[in-house]
Amino acid sequence: MKIPVKKTLIALSMILIAGLVVLFFVVPGYVEKGLNKTLNPPPYRASERAGELHKKLLVADLHADTLLWDRDLLERDTRGHVDIPRLIEGNVALQAFTVVTKVSSSASIDSNDGREDDITLLAFVQLWPIAAWSSLKERALYQAKRLREISDRSNGKLTLIKTADELTAYLERRRRDSTITAGFLGIEGAQALDGDLSNIDLLFDAGFRMMAPTHFYDNDIAGSAHGMEKGGLTEKGREMIRRMEAKRMIVDLAHASQKTIDDVLAIATRPVVVSHTGVRGTCDNNRNLSDHHIKSIAATGGVIGIGYWDTAVCGQDAKAIARAIAYTAGLAGVEHIGLGSDYDGAIPAPFDTTGLVLITEALLEEGFSEAEIEMIMGGNILRVLKENLP
């Protein structure tokens, strides 16, 4: 028996529509759920002392890749690690939203040639603007636009910080109302410039206030700790640092090769940060900072953000994070340490952002005073931003 052509076309159309629905509305969430796992889901319990102290803190985190994922951040979710309701519940006063423009799921901490890029496919299936499918600059601009729109729709729950005065005014409000939070924009790797240093101005105007020379690959700016050559700053890279400092953009040395770190420190006239890292003293691998670089970065007046994932701290709990913080503080001084979660950065995290009280508790157990914990959990980051933002 022949099947009518019209019925066949209708059936094929329905299959195609169903496939597109799955591709665009199911696959992104499935991918994120697989990459951004929370090893110990909420709720989290800590001691009464830690809980009371945590409520008093102004918590700040230098690194989360949350804007990469297609979620409404004004809605509480069980996916990923960060959204606005969970930031508020975790008592996070300031979150750096760092944008990713190029990376591969197969990237390693040792060597990558940069030929693979999974963000192209992610941009397509999440229905980003067509320009963002091929332009890394447009990917950064789109993610910045998302954060501005979220702030605009938040009824004051999320403030986007661009200047030191804005940060000061926000913190005054935050001391009176702990049910609000704030964010600022950073860029993970200067490949987002699309090869043109004049795009620093464009990205600054879009709200970006922190940028790293490299991510997982060497580029025309500098060598990555995970690149093939692992070289230092190019002449173009030196010009980038000069332009960033002139605009009071903060230089982030996360993922930088040892030579790049040395080269940046040789010319930097302002504090630099490492937004998310571990340290070799507690977790010895190519991804993490040497004792020499810990001291040298602190000497600029900057802050080192300790990450939460296993490669950073050789552990999967708050105690491992606190051990890395204690080691770094012993070398650099407690005033140069902060948090750098790498939340939503394709890592399995020990807890989501509502569980930061566990770090407060682990720091108490390490013997830090309440005043020192106040600095580590956010005070140091806020100081550097207030002193160095435009």
Secondary structure as UniProt FT lines:
FT   HELIX           5..21
FT   HELIX           22..26
FT   HELIX           27..35
FT   HELIX           48..56
FT   STRAND          59..64
FT   HELIX           66..68
FT   TURN            73..74
FT   HELIX           84..89
FT   TURN            90..91
FT   STRAND          92..99
FT   TURN            105..106
FT   HELIX           119..125
FT   TURN            126..127
FT   HELIX           131..134
FT   HELIX           136..153
FT   TURN            154..156
FT   STRAND          158..160
FT   HELIX           164..176
FT   TURN            178..179
FT   STRAND          181..187
FT   HELIX           190..193
FT   TURN            194..195
FT   TURN            197..198
FT   HELIX           199..205
FT   TURN            206..207
FT   STRAND          208..211
FT   TURN            225..226
FT   HELIX           235..246
FT   TURN            247..248
FT   STRAND          250..252
FT   TURN            254..255
FT   HELIX           258..267
FT   STRAND          273..277
FT   TURN            280..282
FT   TURN            286..287
FT   HELIX           291..299
FT   TURN            300..301
FT   STRAND          303..306
FT   HELIX           310..313
FT   HELIX           318..332
FT   HELIX           334..336
FT   STRAND          337..339
FT   HELIX           353..355
FT   HELIX           357..365
FT   TURN            366..367
FT   HELIX           370..374
FT   HELIX           375..379
FT   HELIX           380..388
//
